[in-house]
């Protein structure tokens, strides 16, 4: 795993580097921090130079913030994996991170989750800390519940409940389906809406029902 760390505080970048490399050694894993940067502009340039597997990046930074940098990186490489590591829980930042296609959003105070988040994202998962997941239903409180034309009634219902934060087991219990049936419905919804995962379904609902 090759990692790029971006933060405007050198103490933070170096501290995270030490923590991650130490955890990697303990687990017997092969992790290389291929670059450190202090703003979004450096993030974009370093990404072009090193093509890391993951970018671990703060949001508020000088010259170019993390959201703009992430957007620029994903535009040049749609497979780019970006995790935001920040102290900020503002709704605007979380929504923007979801919109641009970030793979994760975790808080610096939850430093023990950094390495597991990296491994999870490398395996294809999206990682959003508990504090972030708890906020997503709140984004939807003022939304209306008009149907999405591309979907049938049951698919629209599933999209609504996914946006409220229900997992597959909870959906199955609510709809009297098996979990396998729920997974099949979600696969169909993802294909119809050209989305990649449940998080994108939730943000799609938010963007289309505001």
Buried (B, 14 or more C-beta within 10 A) or exposed (E): BBBBBBBBEEEBBBBBBEBBBEBBEEEEEEBEBBBBBBBBBBBBEBBEEBEBBBBBBBBBBEEBBBBBBBBBBBEEEEEBBBBBBBEBBEEEBBBBBBBBBBBBBBBBEEBEBBBEBBBBBBEEEBBBBEBBBEBBBEBBEEBEEEBBEEBBEEBBBBBBBBBBBBEBEBBBEEBEBEBEBBBEBBEBBBEEBEBEEBBBBBBBBBEEBE
